[in-house]
């Protein structure tokens, strides 16, 4: 079984190809010639872009390529906007290598009524794209000094909102670059939404490579969303920071499943305690294939775990680790919608295999926010690798409940490791459709 590569691995895979940055293509051309590769690496809700009353969503395909002829293939990493109701591609945005590895919705920067979005990459650039047509409107360069010989590099993006109060939402980028001795360096910077330049007087981080960065709601009431940074300690923790000034609000520490920075995730799951502040769920898993077990046999490694914590102070509310779950349980989390109709927000957790240690299938668990009991579970198909990513994308089937999009990263019948996205009903768990079909 394979897992999403680090940005270094992706950069090495595509190092021989020339990136095509800032170029738009017609939907017809893209559908006719595109090989979707790692489609679903990132999934982000985008509101009701087309005004049809249903949620739409952005999907990253950081290893997409265009096959023009049998011997001519060009890398064309993309972000696509998908109509949730009609399952259609509304626009295609392209950038440099690894474009679409991370996506952040920023807000309306140009006053046209459509929110702009940003994409990270596996290059020394990040991009801001138009929410109207996906065109690249701004390229932001790495703060690392340039080298005569290009070195593996990358960026991860997040949109915290308007930090400086000028009416334009800002962009936070976590950068990394390897040096000549193969030692990775990291920097986190805040960029003005108005100018694209580093924000004057803004906080910054230098030193550790922040490999995963999570957007969180406003937890301290300062009007700006917070950030969760997977801190590369051993074992990894998640530092929750104010995006306004970089102050650390609290640190989240897995209790039973020590792991690396790539194995932790944190997400808002709604206000469970009634104190007006959304709670958070911390997932900790092991990003390697688990062993196949015989019936009744126990794993030699601890399962992944979910820690439910207060969004106000980070204190533990509940720890959850399924007895039969695998080490890959807790790979991705999303929450805040009421799936069971009890007026308390619920959440979903992915397991990047399933109870029977079927490492090519995957499982999605819907949990009650009231007591973390299992509402329902949905299994992927054989070789689907369901659950690398998950997002609540709004109500696409117009039944009053937000639906769920899940990344199926690697395979399906009739194609070669393209990746696709499965959309599930939040109300019933029914599989609504796949993109591509």
C-alpha positions as a Python dict, from the first residue, in 0.01 Angstrom:
ca = {
    (1, 'X'): (0, 0, 0),
    (2, 'X'): (115, 351, -71),
    (3, 'X'): (48, 685, 92),
    (4, 'X'): (67, 1048, -23),
    (5, 'X'): (431, 1141, -72),
    (6, 'X'): (603, 1423, 100),
    (7, 'X'): (649, 1729, -116),
    (8, 'X'): (1012, 1627, -157),
    (9, 'X'): (908, 1294, -307),
    (10, 'X'): (668, 1461, -545),
    (11, 'X'): (931, 1715, -651),
    (12, 'X'): (1179, 1441, -729),
    (13, 'X'): (920, 1248, -931),
    (14, 'X'): (845, 1549, -1148),
    (15, 'X'): (1187, 1715, -1149),
    (16, 'X'): (1254, 1637, -1514),
    (17, 'X'): (939, 1813, -1636),
    (18, 'X'): (892, 2184, -1695),
    (19, 'X'): (603, 2338, -1499),
    (20, 'X'): (338, 2542, -1675),
    (21, 'X'): (235, 2821, -1438),
    (22, 'X'): (-62, 3053, -1454),
    (23, 'X'): (-211, 2902, -1767),
    (24, 'X'): (-584, 2843, -1812),
    (25, 'X'): (-734, 2578, -2039),
    (26, 'X'): (-1080, 2515, -2168),
    (27, 'X'): (-1285, 2261, -1980),
    (28, 'X'): (-1332, 2064, -2300),
    (29, 'X'): (-958, 2030, -2358),
    (30, 'X'): (-895, 1934, -1998),
    (31, 'X'): (-1163, 1666, -1997),
    (32, 'X'): (-1053, 1528, -2331),
    (33, 'X'): (-684, 1497, -2254),
    (34, 'X'): (-627, 1496, -1879),
    (35, 'X'): (-503, 1198, -1683),
    (36, 'X'): (-625, 1269, -1329),
    (37, 'X'): (-336, 1183, -1099),
    (38, 'X'): (-378, 1224, -723),
    (39, 'X'): (-715, 1387, -791),
    (40, 'X'): (-852, 1443, -440),
    (41, 'X'): (-521, 1516, -268),
    (42, 'X'): (-690, 1829, -129),
    (43, 'X'): (-1064, 1904, -106),
    (44, 'X'): (-1202, 2241, 9),
    (45, 'X'): (-1564, 2366, 17),
    (46, 'X'): (-1620, 2675, -199),
    (47, 'X'): (-1976, 2778, -116),
    (48, 'X'): (-2251, 2798, -378),
    (49, 'X'): (-2037, 2933, -665),
    (50, 'X'): (-2290, 2871, -944),
    (51, 'X'): (-2597, 2988, -751),
    (52, 'X'): (-2795, 2666, -782),
    (53, 'X'): (-2859, 2627, -411),
    (54, 'X'): (-2607, 2347, -361),
    (55, 'X'): (-2251, 2347, -228),
    (56, 'X'): (-1954, 2344, -467),
    (57, 'X'): (-1596, 2242, -390),
    (58, 'X'): (-1234, 2271, -504),
    (59, 'X'): (-1026, 1959, -571),
    (60, 'X'): (-649, 1946, -612),
    (61, 'X'): (-476, 1712, -859),
    (62, 'X'): (-106, 1788, -798),
    (63, 'X'): (27, 1520, -1033),
    (64, 'X'): (-213, 1572, -1320),
    (65, 'X'): (-69, 1558, -1670),
    (66, 'X'): (-193, 1618, -2022),
    (67, 'X'): (-133, 1347, -2279),
    (68, 'X'): (-139, 1514, -2619),
    (69, 'X'): (1, 1218, -2814),
    (70, 'X'): (133, 874, -2725),
    (71, 'X'): (482, 1015, -2676),
    (72, 'X'): (403, 1367, -2557),
    (73, 'X'): (294, 1412, -2197),
    (74, 'X'): (311, 1745, -2012),
    (75, 'X'): (270, 1794, -1637),
    (76, 'X'): (-39, 2002, -1573),
    (77, 'X'): (-108, 2006, -1197),
    (78, 'X'): (-450, 2153, -1137),
    (79, 'X'): (-721, 2270, -903),
    (80, 'X'): (-1075, 2214, -1030),
    (81, 'X'): (-1398, 2367, -911),
    (82, 'X'): (-1674, 2105, -904),
    (83, 'X'): (-2047, 2177, -905),
    (84, 'X'): (-2184, 1978, -614),
    (85, 'X'): (-2531, 1939, -764),
    (86, 'X'): (-2438, 1883, -1129),
    (87, 'X'): (-2104, 1702, -1082),
    (88, 'X'): (-1954, 1923, -1352),
    (89, 'X'): (-1618, 2097, -1372),
    (90, 'X'): (-1686, 2471, -1349),
    (91, 'X'): (-1329, 2586, -1409),
    (92, 'X'): (-975, 2452, -1414),
    (93, 'X'): (-678, 2636, -1263),
    (94, 'X'): (-319, 2529, -1328),
    (95, 'X'): (16, 2618, -1179),
    (96, 'X'): (366, 2484, -1121),
    (97, 'X'): (473, 2143, -998),
    (98, 'X'): (262, 2018, -710),
    (99, 'X'): (-4, 2285, -765),
    (100, 'X'): (-306, 2165, -566),
    (101, 'X'): (-118, 1994, -284),
    (102, 'X'): (-286, 2240, -46),
    (103, 'X'): (-573, 2483, -107),
    (104, 'X'): (-698, 2774, 102),
    (105, 'X'): (-1004, 2989, 37),
    (106, 'X'): (-906, 3349, 112),
    (107, 'X'): (-1207, 3573, 49),
    (108, 'X'): (-1298, 3830, -213),
    (109, 'X'): (-978, 4025, -292),
    (110, 'X'): (-1092, 4203, -609),
    (111, 'X'): (-1452, 4292, -525),
    (112, 'X'): (-1617, 4076, -793),
    (113, 'X'): (-1826, 3882, -543),
    (114, 'X'): (-1625, 3559, -579),
    (115, 'X'): (-1372, 3449, -315),
    (116, 'X'): (-1014, 3404, -430),
    (117, 'X'): (-817, 3093, -331),
    (118, 'X'): (-452, 3003, -291),
    (119, 'X'): (-256, 2690, -374),
    (120, 'X'): (68, 2552, -240),
    (121, 'X'): (314, 2358, -452),
    (122, 'X'): (635, 2158, -459),
    (123, 'X'): (828, 2453, -597),
    (124, 'X'): (955, 2777, -445),
    (125, 'X'): (623, 2950, -524),
    (126, 'X'): (267, 2972, -402),
    (127, 'X'): (-21, 3106, -612),
    (128, 'X'): (-332, 3316, -556),
    (129, 'X'): (-609, 3241, -806),
    (130, 'X'): (-925, 3418, -916),
    (131, 'X'): (-1246, 3281, -772),
    (132, 'X'): (-1425, 3384, -1091),
    (133, 'X'): (-1237, 3173, -1345),
    (134, 'X'): (-940, 3008, -1170),
    (135, 'X'): (-677, 3222, -1341),
    (136, 'X'): (-357, 3289, -1148),
    (137, 'X'): (-359, 3651, -1034),
    (138, 'X'): (-52, 3648, -811),
    (139, 'X'): (259, 3437, -762),
    (140, 'X'): (437, 3458, -428),
    (141, 'X'): (801, 3360, -412),
    (142, 'X'): (976, 3173, -134),
    (143, 'X'): (1161, 3374, 134),
    (144, 'X'): (1458, 3141, 98),
    (145, 'X'): (1754, 3270, -106),
    (146, 'X'): (1768, 3139, -461),
    (147, 'X'): (2037, 2890, -563),
    (148, 'X'): (2206, 2839, -896),
    (149, 'X'): (2110, 2474, -873),
    (150, 'X'): (1739, 2432, -785),
    (151, 'X'): (1679, 2251, -457),
    (152, 'X'): (1370, 2057, -351),
    (153, 'X'): (1122, 2302, -201),
    (154, 'X'): (753, 2347, -134),
    (155, 'X'): (473, 2551, 20),
    (156, 'X'): (154, 2493, 221),
    (157, 'X'): (-115, 2761, 236),
    (158, 'X'): (-381, 2875, 483),
    (159, 'X'): (-634, 3159, 484),
    (160, 'X'): (-686, 3309, 832),
    (161, 'X'): (-895, 3613, 731),
    (162, 'X'): (-824, 3985, 758),
    (163, 'X'): (-536, 4022, 1004),
    (164, 'X'): (-451, 4390, 959),
    (165, 'X'): (-805, 4524, 928),
    (166, 'X'): (-770, 4670, 578),
    (167, 'X'): (-1062, 4474, 437),
    (168, 'X'): (-849, 4224, 242),
    (169, 'X'): (-796, 3874, 383),
    (170, 'X'): (-437, 3763, 434),
    (171, 'X'): (-248, 3449, 331),
    (172, 'X'): (-21, 3238, 552),
    (173, 'X'): (239, 3017, 383),
    (174, 'X'): (459, 2749, 537),
    (175, 'X'): (770, 2719, 321),
    (176, 'X'): (1042, 2457, 315),
    (177, 'X'): (1361, 2409, 121),
    (178, 'X'): (1645, 2161, 134),
    (179, 'X'): (2000, 2286, 143),
    (180, 'X'): (2309, 2141, -24),
    (181, 'X'): (2362, 1899, 263),
    (182, 'X'): (2005, 1766, 228),
    (183, 'X'): (1895, 1936, 549),
    (184, 'X'): (1540, 2074, 538),
    (185, 'X'): (1469, 2427, 657),
    (186, 'X'): (1133, 2586, 727),
    (187, 'X'): (978, 2933, 737),
    (188, 'X'): (622, 3051, 801),
    (189, 'X'): (525, 3394, 667),
    (190, 'X'): (210, 3612, 655),
    (191, 'X'): (130, 3793, 328),
    (192, 'X'): (-96, 4091, 269),
    (193, 'X'): (-410, 4014, 73),
    (194, 'X'): (-400, 4361, -77),
    (195, 'X'): (-41, 4367, -204),
    (196, 'X'): (89, 4010, -188),
    (197, 'X'): (395, 4134, 3),
    (198, 'X'): (492, 4007, 345),
    (199, 'X'): (269, 4185, 593),
    (200, 'X'): (451, 4462, 779),
    (201, 'X'): (510, 4374, 1142),
    (202, 'X'): (351, 4030, 1109),
    (203, 'X'): (464, 3731, 1311),
    (204, 'X'): (692, 3474, 1151),
    (205, 'X'): (846, 3136, 1229),
    (206, 'X'): (1197, 3031, 1127),
    (207, 'X'): (1363, 2695, 1177),
    (208, 'X'): (1136, 2390, 1185),
    (209, 'X'): (964, 2263, 873),
    (210, 'X'): (591, 2285, 936),
    (211, 'X'): (479, 2003, 709),
    (212, 'X'): (107, 2022, 792),
    (213, 'X'): (-93, 2337, 867),
    (214, 'X'): (-464, 2340, 949),
    (215, 'X'): (-717, 2624, 936),
    (216, 'X'): (-924, 2648, 1255),
    (217, 'X'): (-1210, 2881, 1353),
    (218, 'X'): (-1168, 3191, 1568),
    (219, 'X'): (-1118, 3042, 1914),
    (220, 'X'): (-1012, 3349, 2113),
    (221, 'X'): (-1263, 3602, 1981),
    (222, 'X'): (-1021, 3836, 1804),
    (223, 'X'): (-1203, 3812, 1471),
    (224, 'X'): (-932, 3609, 1294),
    (225, 'X'): (-919, 3234, 1245),
    (226, 'X'): (-650, 3032, 1422),
    (227, 'X'): (-396, 2786, 1282),
    (228, 'X'): (-296, 2437, 1388),
    (229, 'X'): (68, 2358, 1311),
    (230, 'X'): (195, 2000, 1321),
    (231, 'X'): (512, 2053, 1519),
    (232, 'X'): (801, 1824, 1420),
    (233, 'X'): (887, 1709, 1770),
    (234, 'X'): (938, 1342, 1848),
    (235, 'X'): (661, 1242, 1885),
    (236, 'X'): (475, 1517, 1700),
    (237, 'X'): (233, 1760, 1863),
    (238, 'X'): (-2, 2026, 1726),
    (239, 'X'): (46, 2387, 1832),
    (240, 'X'): (-265, 2601, 1805),
    (241, 'X'): (-163, 2959, 1726),
    (242, 'X'): (-344, 3288, 1692),
    (243, 'X'): (-315, 3385, 1327),
    (244, 'X'): (-339, 3750, 1432),
    (245, 'X'): (-15, 3766, 1628),
    (246, 'X'): (132, 3414, 1627),
    (247, 'X'): (77, 3366, 1999),
    (248, 'X'): (46, 3004, 2111),
    (249, 'X'): (-299, 2936, 2255),
    (250, 'X'): (-233, 2576, 2357),
    (251, 'X'): (-59, 2256, 2245),
    (252, 'X'): (-234, 1928, 2166),
    (253, 'X'): (-52, 1604, 2246),
    (254, 'X'): (-169, 1257, 2131),
    (255, 'X'): (-216, 1034, 2434),
    (256, 'X'): (-191, 679, 2305),
    (257, 'X'): (-54, 697, 1952),
    (258, 'X'): (284, 874, 1921),
    (259, 'X'): (347, 962, 1559),
    (260, 'X'): (526, 1198, 1323),
    (261, 'X'): (409, 1539, 1200),
    (262, 'X'): (264, 1378, 887),
    (263, 'X'): (51, 1147, 1103),
    (264, 'X'): (-138, 1412, 1300),
    (265, 'X'): (-441, 1613, 1196),
    (266, 'X'): (-669, 1861, 1373),
    (267, 'X'): (-1011, 1993, 1273),
    (268, 'X'): (-1299, 2191, 1416),
    (269, 'X'): (-1603, 1974, 1494),
    (270, 'X'): (-1852, 2234, 1624),
    (271, 'X'): (-1955, 2356, 1968),
    (272, 'X'): (-2024, 2044, 2174),
    (273, 'X'): (-2022, 2202, 2521),
    (274, 'X'): (-2243, 2505, 2459),
    (275, 'X'): (-1977, 2756, 2562),
    (276, 'X'): (-1985, 2935, 2225),
    (277, 'X'): (-1644, 2805, 2112),
    (278, 'X'): (-1610, 2516, 1867),
    (279, 'X'): (-1437, 2203, 1992),
    (280, 'X'): (-1145, 2039, 1809),
    (281, 'X'): (-1062, 1681, 1721),
    (282, 'X'): (-699, 1568, 1710),
    (283, 'X'): (-621, 1260, 1502),
    (284, 'X'): (-301, 1061, 1534),
    (285, 'X'): (-220, 771, 1303),
    (286, 'X'): (70, 581, 1154),
    (287, 'X'): (137, 648, 787),
    (288, 'X'): (260, 306, 686),
    (289, 'X'): (68, 5, 566),
    (290, 'X'): (-65, -212, 844),
    (291, 'X'): (-11, -587, 851),
    (292, 'X'): (-289, -814, 729),
    (293, 'X'): (-438, -1005, 1021),
    (294, 'X'): (-603, -1342, 1047),
    (295, 'X'): (-951, -1356, 1207),
    (296, 'X'): (-915, -1299, 1581),
    (297, 'X'): (-554, -1193, 1554),
    (298, 'X'): (-447, -870, 1727),
    (299, 'X'): (-219, -607, 1580),
    (300, 'X'): (122, -560, 1736),
    (301, 'X'): (87, -183, 1693),
    (302, 'X'): (-157, 52, 1867),
    (303, 'X'): (-455, 182, 1674),
    (304, 'X'): (-486, 540, 1566),
    (305, 'X'): (-674, 764, 1805),
    (306, 'X'): (-906, 1064, 1816),
    (307, 'X'): (-879, 1316, 2097),
    (308, 'X'): (-1176, 1552, 2146),
    (309, 'X'): (-1060, 1875, 2313),
    (310, 'X'): (-1204, 2207, 2420),
    (311, 'X'): (-1156, 2482, 2165),
    (312, 'X'): (-1134, 2729, 2451),
    (313, 'X'): (-829, 2590, 2630),
    (314, 'X'): (-729, 2258, 2468),
    (315, 'X'): (-831, 2047, 2768),
    (316, 'X'): (-931, 1689, 2692),
    (317, 'X'): (-1302, 1613, 2674),
    (318, 'X'): (-1284, 1258, 2545),
    (319, 'X'): (-1031, 1015, 2401),
    (320, 'X'): (-1150, 764, 2146),
    (321, 'X'): (-960, 469, 2000),
    (322, 'X'): (-1166, 187, 1852),
    (323, 'X'): (-1061, -153, 1979),
    (324, 'X'): (-1055, -302, 1631),
    (325, 'X'): (-926, 4, 1448),
    (326, 'X'): (-596, -6, 1264),
    (327, 'X'): (-290, 219, 1310),
    (328, 'X'): (-423, 420, 1015),
    (329, 'X'): (-742, 525, 1194),
    (330, 'X'): (-767, 904, 1226),
    (331, 'X'): (-600, 998, 898),
    (332, 'X'): (-848, 1282, 823),
    (333, 'X'): (-1130, 1452, 1018),
    (334, 'X'): (-1409, 1696, 935),
    (335, 'X'): (-1702, 1811, 1146),
    (336, 'X'): (-1962, 2065, 1240),
    (337, 'X'): (-2272, 1928, 1063),
    (338, 'X'): (-2565, 1757, 1235),
    (339, 'X'): (-2585, 1416, 1069),
    (340, 'X'): (-2827, 1244, 1313),
    (341, 'X'): (-3076, 1525, 1371),
    (342, 'X'): (-3018, 1576, 1745),
    (343, 'X'): (-2917, 1943, 1704),
    (344, 'X'): (-2559, 1867, 1816),
    (345, 'X'): (-2281, 1890, 1555),
    (346, 'X'): (-2126, 1559, 1451),
    (347, 'X'): (-1802, 1465, 1276),
    (348, 'X'): (-1644, 1216, 1037),
    (349, 'X'): (-1316, 1027, 1075),
    (350, 'X'): (-1135, 830, 805),
    (351, 'X'): (-944, 508, 842),
    (352, 'X'): (-708, 458, 554),
    (353, 'X'): (-789, 87, 544),
    (354, 'X'): (-1072, -84, 737),
    (355, 'X'): (-1157, -304, 1036),
    (356, 'X'): (-1044, -617, 855),
    (357, 'X'): (-708, -459, 772),
    (358, 'X'): (-804, -446, 405),
    (359, 'X'): (-531, -196, 322),
    (360, 'X'): (-662, -111, -23),
    (361, 'X'): (-1020, -25, 70),
    (362, 'X'): (-1072, 236, 342),
    (363, 'X'): (-1350, 329, 584),
    (364, 'X'): (-1538, 648, 676),
    (365, 'X'): (-1691, 672, 1024),
    (366, 'X'): (-1973, 913, 1113),
    (367, 'X'): (-1971, 991, 1487),
    (368, 'X'): (-2217, 1158, 1719),
    (369, 'X'): (-2096, 1481, 1872),
    (370, 'X'): (-2304, 1402, 2179),
    (371, 'X'): (-2121, 1087, 2290),
    (372, 'X'): (-1890, 986, 1999),
    (373, 'X'): (-2104, 680, 1931),
    (374, 'X'): (-2085, 546, 1576),
    (375, 'X'): (-2377, 673, 1366),
    (376, 'X'): (-2276, 481, 1055),
    (377, 'X'): (-1974, 363, 861),
    (378, 'X'): (-1909, 352, 488),
    (379, 'X'): (-1651, 124, 328),
    (380, 'X'): (-1461, 193, 8),
    (381, 'X'): (-1422, -41, -283),
    (382, 'X'): (-1127, -274, -326),
    (383, 'X'): (-815, -82, -435),
    (384, 'X'): (-991, 252, -378),
    (385, 'X'): (-776, 378, -88),
    (386, 'X'): (-1071, 575, 47),
    (387, 'X'): (-1003, 835, 314),
    (388, 'X'): (-679, 1022, 247),
    (389, 'X'): (-876, 1348, 270),
    (390, 'X'): (-1225, 1445, 382),
    (391, 'X'): (-1429, 1767, 380),
    (392, 'X'): (-1782, 1885, 451),
    (393, 'X'): (-1879, 2051, 124),
    (394, 'X'): (-2225, 2187, 199),
    (395, 'X'): (-2561, 2047, 99),
    (396, 'X'): (-2525, 1912, -255),
    (397, 'X'): (-2845, 1701, -265),
    (398, 'X'): (-3061, 1974, -105),
    (399, 'X'): (-3190, 1763, 185),
    (400, 'X'): (-3090, 2017, 450),
    (401, 'X'): (-2775, 1838, 571),
    (402, 'X'): (-2417, 1904, 466),
    (403, 'X'): (-2267, 1629, 254),
    (404, 'X'): (-1918, 1482, 264),
    (405, 'X'): (-1645, 1455, 0),
    (406, 'X'): (-1373, 1194, 47),
    (407, 'X'): (-1049, 1152, -146),
    (408, 'X'): (-992, 812, -311),
    (409, 'X'): (-630, 870, -388),
    (410, 'X'): (-500, 594, -608),
    (411, 'X'): (-708, 357, -812),
    (412, 'X'): (-1034, 255, -968),
    (413, 'X'): (-1134, 8, -1237),
    (414, 'X'): (-1031, 100, -1591),
    (415, 'X'): (-761, 356, -1513),
    (416, 'X'): (-411, 378, -1373),
    (417, 'X'): (-386, 535, -1028),
    (418, 'X'): (-576, 852, -1117),
    (419, 'X'): (-747, 934, -789),
    (420, 'X'): (-1106, 1049, -763),
    (421, 'X'): (-1350, 1195, -510),
    (422, 'X'): (-1650, 1017, -357),
    (423, 'X'): (-1941, 1235, -242),
    (424, 'X'): (-2154, 1088, 37),
    (425, 'X'): (-2489, 1198, 176),
    (426, 'X'): (-2441, 1343, 523),
    (427, 'X'): (-2796, 1248, 611),
    (428, 'X'): (-2793, 882, 509),
    (429, 'X'): (-2434, 791, 420),
    (430, 'X'): (-2547, 694, 70),
    (431, 'X'): (-2282, 714, -201),
    (432, 'X'): (-2412, 994, -423),
    (433, 'X'): (-2151, 1004, -698),
    (434, 'X'): (-1783, 996, -792),
    (435, 'X'): (-1581, 1268, -961),
    (436, 'X'): (-1462, 1172, -1220),
    (437, 'X'): (-1749, 922, -1262),
}
